[in-house]
Every structure is written in structure tokens, then in C-alpha cells.
Amino acid sequence: VTMSERRTALVTGASRGIGRAIADALARQGLQVIGTSTTDAGTAALDAALKVHGPDHGALQLDVTDPASLAGFFEALTARGLAPLVLVNNAGITRDNLLMRMKDEEWRQVIDANLGSIFALSKHFIRGMIKARWGRIVNI
């Protein structure tokens, strides 16, 4: 597979756990992988871990619940000429509690992170997938 034919995969929440395992597996399968993390430290560690697979892999910081962070992230991808055709929506949070003790704000945080992000990212990347006549979206 030449670089011009190589597909890019974006994995959100890739700094650890399932997201890191998915990012590593996709890189081993030959996709160029861009992973995301919410913190500076997580992004730096993820970037270093992905670079093991080659210099074209990397990490970017992203808070999937923050519209400004999403806008900056989309700009960063465009500036690098990246148009992911594989999107793995893995980022998510838990606010485990008994329903009667759960605060409204905690509920909103979970919905924004776990569902709102799927909508925002899928909506942004689906046009490119349609144009390429190929794409994959996996929601974890």
C-alpha cells in the first residue's frame, strides 16, 4: 500500500485501555492512525506510543464535549492533509451513581461525551467518506 492509498483511522479516547488497543491494532493492520486524548500528558504519551508504528502516526489533543476543541481539532487535521475514512468513536466517560443521587450536570456530561461526540465527529467525517465511496464508523 502506497502512502497515497493508505487510509487514515481516527480513534478517540486512545490514550489507554480499549482505545489504545484499537489504535495499535489498526496501525499494525496498515492504517495511518491518529489517536486523541484529553490531556497534554496523555496526548504526548499516546503520540510516542503510536510513533513506534511509524512517523506518520500520531496523537492530537481533543475534548469531544467542547465545540472549540472540536473546531481546533478539525482545523489541525485539515492543516495536516488528513481526512480519516475510519472513525472509531471510543471516547467516553462514566459518572456512576444511583439515579436518585445523580446530578443533572453529571447526566449532561455523560450524554455529551458518550453520544454528542458520536454525532459531532460522525457528521464531520461522513461527507469525506461518501465522497471517497468508502468509510467505516465504529461506535464503542
SVG drawing of the C-alpha trace seen along z (x, -y; Angstrom):
<svg xmlns="http://www.w3.org/2000/svg" viewBox="-34 -27 43 33">
<polyline fill="none" stroke="black" stroke-width="0.4" points="0.0,0.0 1.5,-3.3 1.1,-6.4 -1.3,-8.0 -3.5,-4.9 -3.2,-4.5 -6.3,-5.1 -6.3,-7.1 -8.1,-6.0 -9.1,-8.3 -9.5,-6.7 -10.9,-9.0 -10.1,-8.2 -7.0,-6.3 -4.6,-7.2 -5.3,-4.0 -7.4,-0.8 -9.7,0.2 -8.9,-2.9 -5.1,-2.3 -5.6,1.4 -7.7,0.4 -5.2,-2.2 -2.3,0.2 -4.3,2.9 -5.3,0.6 -1.7,-0.6 -0.5,3.0 -3.0,3.6 -1.5,0.8 -3.8,-2.1 -2.3,-5.5 -3.6,-6.1 -4.4,-9.4 -5.4,-9.0 -6.9,-11.5 -6.5,-12.2 -8.0,-15.0 -4.8,-15.9 -1.3,-17.2 0.4,-14.3 -2.0,-11.7 -1.5,-13.1 2.3,-13.2 2.4,-9.6 0.0,-8.4 1.9,-10.2 5.1,-8.5 3.4,-5.1 1.9,-5.5 5.2,-6.7 6.5,-3.1 4.4,-2.1 6.0,-4.8 6.4,-8.6 3.1,-9.2 1.1,-8.0 0.4,-10.4 -1.9,-11.9 -3.8,-15.1 -5.5,-16.6 -9.3,-16.7 -12.1,-17.2 -15.1,-15.7 -17.5,-17.7 -16.0,-21.1 -17.1,-22.8 -13.9,-25.0 -11.7,-21.9 -13.6,-20.1 -13.2,-23.1 -9.4,-23.3 -9.1,-19.6 -10.8,-19.6 -8.5,-22.5 -5.4,-20.6 -6.4,-17.6 -7.1,-19.7 -3.8,-21.5 -2.0,-18.1 -4.0,-17.0 -5.7,-14.2 -9.2,-13.0 -10.0,-9.9 -12.1,-7.3 -12.2,-5.1 -13.6,-6.7 -13.6,-4.9 -15.8,-6.8 -14.3,-5.4 -14.1,-8.4 -16.5,-8.2 -17.0,-8.9 -18.9,-7.4 -20.5,-9.1 -21.7,-6.0 -24.2,-6.8 -27.7,-5.8 -30.2,-7.6 -31.7,-9.5 -28.3,-10.8 -27.1,-11.7 -27.0,-15.4 -28.4,-16.8 -25.0,-18.1 -23.5,-14.7 -26.1,-13.3 -25.5,-16.0 -21.7,-15.3 -22.2,-11.6 -24.7,-12.3 -22.4,-15.0 -19.3,-12.8 -20.8,-9.4 -23.5,-10.4 -23.0,-14.0 -19.4,-13.3 -20.6,-10.5 -22.9,-12.9 -20.4,-15.7 -17.5,-13.5 -19.6,-11.3 -21.3,-14.3 -18.0,-16.0 -16.3,-13.0 -19.2,-11.3 -19.1,-13.7 -15.5,-12.7 -16.4,-9.0 -19.3,-9.5 -17.0,-11.4 -14.4,-8.6 -17.2,-6.0 -15.7,-4.1 -15.7,-4.6 -16.2,-3.0 -17.7,-4.3 -17.4,-2.2 -19.1,-3.4 -17.8,-1.9"/>
</svg>
